[in-house]
C-alpha cells in the first residue's frame, strides 16, 4: 500500500460538528477514481484538531467506505501514551496502516523521536509510515535517524518533504536515503509541487494533498511517472503551476484545498477548525478563476 498515489482528503467540519456525510463522499470519490491508498486524518485531514473519539469514529468511517482501497490514518499526538491509544483505536477500526509524525510543543531531540517510534512500532500489528514534516513538527530528521527508525518492526515507508527542483539534486536526495534504509521501506514524496520530480527521481509513492480532492489529476501524474514517462509527468505537473503558486501565497496547501472544496460545493463553508480558515480575499478569487481554467478532476 506504500506505493503509487496515496490521497489525503479533508475532514470537513464546523466548530459544532464534523460533516460526516461530506467526509464519506470525499472518501467515495477517491475509491471511484482508483487511488492506491487513502491517507485519512493526515495534516490535510486536520487530525491534530480532533479528539480521540472523533479520530476513532472517522477512521472507522474511512475503512467502511473505502471498500478494498487500503486506508492509512495518522496517530500523531503530543504524548506517547496518547499515540499508543490512537494506534489501538486505528487498528480496531481495521486500518491497513498508520502514519506517525513526531508531534510536539517542546522541540524534540533525536533520542526522544527514536524512542517514540520504538515504543509505537513494538505495539503495532499494522505497517507504519514515518511522517517527516518539519514544517509542522519543527523537527528535522537526519538520514542517520531515518536509518535507525527504518530498522524497527512494522516500519514500511518514509514520507519525506518536497525534493529539490533539479532532477539531479532530487535523485541524489532520494539515493542518499535509499542507501541507508532497508529495501522493503518505500520512500514517498509529499509537497505536491515537487511530486513529479520526486517520483521521477525514484520515490515509490506520492502522499498527495490534491489527490484527496482531485484524484484523477494526481493519478495522471503518478501513472506517467510509474510507466517511466518522466517528461509527461513533469508536463502535467507544470500545468498546475498556478495552483502550486497559490499554495505558496497561503503558506501551504490546506487553506487553498479547503477553499476549492467549498467553491465546488463538495463541503460546506466553513470547513476547517478555527482558528484555521480556508483561503479568502484575492487568493480565493484567483482560485475561483483557476478552477474554471484548469481541468481538475
C-alpha positions in Angstrom: 0.0 0.0 0.0 3.0 2.3 0.3 3.5 2.8 -3.5 1.6 4.9 -6.1 -0.8 7.6 -5.1 -1.9 7.9 -1.5 -4.7 10.5 -1.5 -5.2 12.7 1.6 -8.8 14.0 1.9 -10.1 16.9 4.0 -12.0 16.3 7.2 -14.8 18.9 6.7 -16.0 20.4 10.0 -17.5 23.4 11.6 -17.0 24.5 15.2 -20.1 22.5 16.1 -19.7 19.2 14.3 -17.9 17.1 11.8 -19.6 16.9 8.4 -19.6 13.1 8.2 -21.7 13.0 5.0 -19.3 15.2 3.1 -16.3 13.2 4.5 -17.8 9.9 3.3 -18.5 11.5 -0.1 -14.8 12.6 -0.4 -13.7 9.1 0.5 -16.1 7.5 -2.0 -14.7 9.8 -4.8 -11.2 8.5 -4.1 -12.4 4.9 -4.3 -14.2 5.5 -7.6 -11.1 7.2 -9.1 -8.9 4.2 -8.2 -6.3 5.7 -5.9 -3.8 3.3 -4.5 -4.4 4.2 -0.9 -6.3 6.8 1.2 -4.5 8.8 3.9 -7.4 9.7 6.2 -6.8 12.1 9.1 -3.5 13.4 7.8 -2.5 17.0 8.1 -5.0 17.8 5.3 -7.5 16.0 7.4 -6.8 18.2 10.4 -6.0 15.3 12.8 -4.3 17.5 15.3 -7.6 19.4 16.0 -9.7 16.4 16.7 -10.5 14.4 19.9 -9.6 10.8 20.3 -13.3 9.8 19.9 -13.6 11.8 16.7 -10.5 10.2 15.3 -11.7 6.7 16.1 -15.1 7.4 14.5 -13.5 8.9 11.4 -11.1 6.1 11.0 -13.9 3.6 11.2 -15.9 5.6 8.6 -13.0 5.7 6.2 -12.4 2.0 6.4 -16.1 1.2 6.0 -16.4 3.3 2.8 -13.0 2.7 1.3 -14.2 -0.8 0.1 -11.0 -2.6 -1.0 -8.8 0.5 -1.0 -6.2 0.5 1.8 -6.6 3.2 4.5 -3.8 4.7 6.5 -4.6 7.1 9.4 -2.4 9.4 11.4 -1.8 8.6 15.0 0.3 11.6 15.9 -0.2 13.3 19.2 1.8 15.2 21.9 2.3 12.3 24.3 3.4 8.7 23.6 0.6 7.4 25.8 -1.9 9.1 23.5 -0.2 7.9 20.4 -0.5 4.3 21.6 -4.1 4.8 22.4 -4.7 6.2 18.9 -2.8 3.3 17.4 -5.1 0.9 19.3 -8.2 2.7 18.0 -6.9 2.7 14.4 -6.2 -1.0 14.5 -9.6 -1.7 15.9 -11.1 0.3 13.1 -9.4 -2.0 10.6 -6.9 0.3 9.0 -4.2 -1.1 6.7 -1.5 1.2 8.1 -0.7 4.2 10.3 1.1 7.5 9.8 3.2 9.0 12.6 4.8 12.4 12.8 6.8 13.4 15.9 4.3 16.0 17.1 5.5 18.2 19.9 5.2 21.5 21.7 8.7 21.4 23.0 11.1 20.7 20.2 12.2 17.0 20.4 15.7 15.6 20.1 16.8 12.6 18.1 16.8 10.3 21.1 13.2 11.2 22.1 12.0 10.7 18.5 13.6 7.3 18.2 12.1 6.2 21.5 8.7 7.4 20.3 8.9 5.2 17.2 10.4 2.3 19.1 7.6 2.3 21.6 4.9 2.6 19.0 6.2 0.1 16.5 6.6 -2.5 19.2 2.9 -2.3 19.9 1.7 -2.4 16.3 0.2 -5.1 14.2 -0.1 -3.0 11.0 2.6 -1.2 9.0 3.8 2.3 9.9 4.8 5.2 7.7 7.2 7.7 9.2 5.9 11.2 8.6 8.9 13.6 8.1 7.2 17.0 8.1 9.5 19.7 9.6 7.1 22.5 8.5 4.6 21.4 11.2 6.6 19.5 13.7 9.7 21.7 13.7 11.8 18.5 13.9 14.3 17.7 11.1 15.2 14.0 10.6 18.7 13.2 9.6 19.3 10.3 7.3 21.1 8.5 10.2 17.9 8.8 12.3 15.8 7.6 9.4 18.1 4.6 9.1 17.7 3.7 12.7 14.0 4.0 12.7 13.6 2.1 9.4 15.1 -1.0 11.2 12.3 -1.1 13.7 9.5 -3.6 13.2 6.5 -2.6 11.1 8.2 0.5 9.6 7.3 0.2 5.9 7.6 3.7 4.4 9.1 7.2 4.9 7.1 10.2 3.8 9.7 12.9 3.0 9.2 16.6 2.4 9.4 18.0 -1.1 12.5 17.3 -3.0 14.8 19.9 -4.8 13.5 21.2 -8.1 16.6 19.9 -10.0 16.2 16.3 -11.2 19.8 15.5 -10.4 19.6 17.0 -6.9 16.3 15.3 -6.2 17.7 12.0 -7.4 20.8 12.4 -5.2 18.5 13.2 -2.2 16.5 10.0 -2.8 19.5 7.9 -3.4 21.2 9.1 -0.2 18.2 8.0 1.8 17.7 4.7 -0.1 21.3 3.8 0.6 20.7 3.7 4.4 17.3 2.1 4.7 16.1 -1.4 4.1 14.8 -2.3 0.6 11.3 -3.1 1.9 10.9 0.5 3.2 9.4 2.7 0.5 10.2 6.4 0.0 7.2 8.6 -0.6 7.3 12.3 -1.6 5.0 15.0 -0.2 4.8 18.6 -1.2 2.6 18.4 -4.3 4.6 20.9 -6.4 7.6 18.6 -6.3 5.8 15.3 -6.5 6.5 14.7 -10.2 10.2 15.5 -9.7 10.3 13.2 -6.6 8.6 10.3 -8.5 10.9 10.7 -11.5 13.8 10.7 -9.0 12.9 7.3 -7.6 10.3 7.9 -4.9 7.8 5.0 -4.9 4.8 6.9 -3.6 3.2 10.3 -3.7 1.5 11.3 -0.4 -0.8 13.9 -2.0 -3.0 16.8 -0.9 -4.5 17.4 -4.3 -5.0 13.7 -4.7 -7.6 13.9 -1.9 -9.7 16.4 -3.9 -8.7 15.9 -7.5 -7.7 12.2 -7.6 -7.8 11.8 -11.4 -5.5 14.7 -11.9 -3.0 13.4 -9.4 -3.3 9.8 -10.7 -2.4 11.0 -14.2 0.9 12.4 -12.9 1.6 9.3 -10.8 0.9 6.8 -13.6 3.0 8.7 -16.1 6.0 8.6 -13.7 5.3 4.9 -12.9 5.5 3.9 -16.5 8.7 5.8 -17.0 7.3 8.8 -18.9 9.1 11.4 -16.8 8.5 14.1 -19.4 4.7 13.6 -19.3 4.7 13.6 -15.5 6.6 16.8 -15.4 4.4 18.4 -18.1 1.2 17.5 -16.3 2.6 18.9 -13.0 3.8 22.1 -14.8 0.2 22.7 -15.9 -0.7 23.1 -12.3 1.9 25.8 -11.6 -0.7 28.4 -10.9 -2.1 26.1 -8.2 1.3 25.5 -6.7 1.8 29.3 -6.6 -1.4 29.7 -4.7 -0.2 27.2 -2.1 2.9 29.4 -1.7 0.8 32.5 -1.2 -1.1 30.8 1.6 1.9 29.3 3.4 0.8 25.8 2.4 -1.8 23.7 0.7 -4.5 23.2 3.3 -6.3 26.6 3.1 -6.3 26.5 -0.7 -7.6 22.9 -1.0 -10.3 23.7 1.6 -11.4 26.7 -0.3 -11.5 24.7 -3.5 -13.7 22.1 -1.9 -16.0 24.8 -0.7 -16.2 26.5 -4.1 -17.0 23.2 -5.7 -19.7 22.5 -3.2 -18.1 19.3 -2.1 -18.1 20.6 1.5 -19.9 23.4 3.3 -18.2 26.5 4.4 -16.5 26.9 6.8 -14.8 23.5 6.5 -11.7 24.0 8.8 -11.5 24.1 12.6 -11.0 27.6 13.9 -8.7 29.4 14.1 -7.8 27.9 10.7 -9.7 29.4 7.8 -9.9 28.5 4.1 -8.3 30.9 1.7 -10.2 34.1 1.3 -9.8 37.5 -0.4 -7.8 37.7 -3.6 -6.4 34.2 -3.3 -10.0 32.8 -3.2 -10.9 34.9 -6.3 -7.8 33.7 -8.1 -8.7 30.2 -7.1 -12.2 30.5 -8.4 -10.8 31.6 -11.8 -8.3 28.8 -11.8 -10.9 26.1 -11.1 -12.7 27.2 -14.3 -9.4 27.3 -16.3 -7.8 24.0 -15.2 -9.3 20.6 -15.9 -9.1 19.4 -12.3 -10.9 16.1 -11.6 
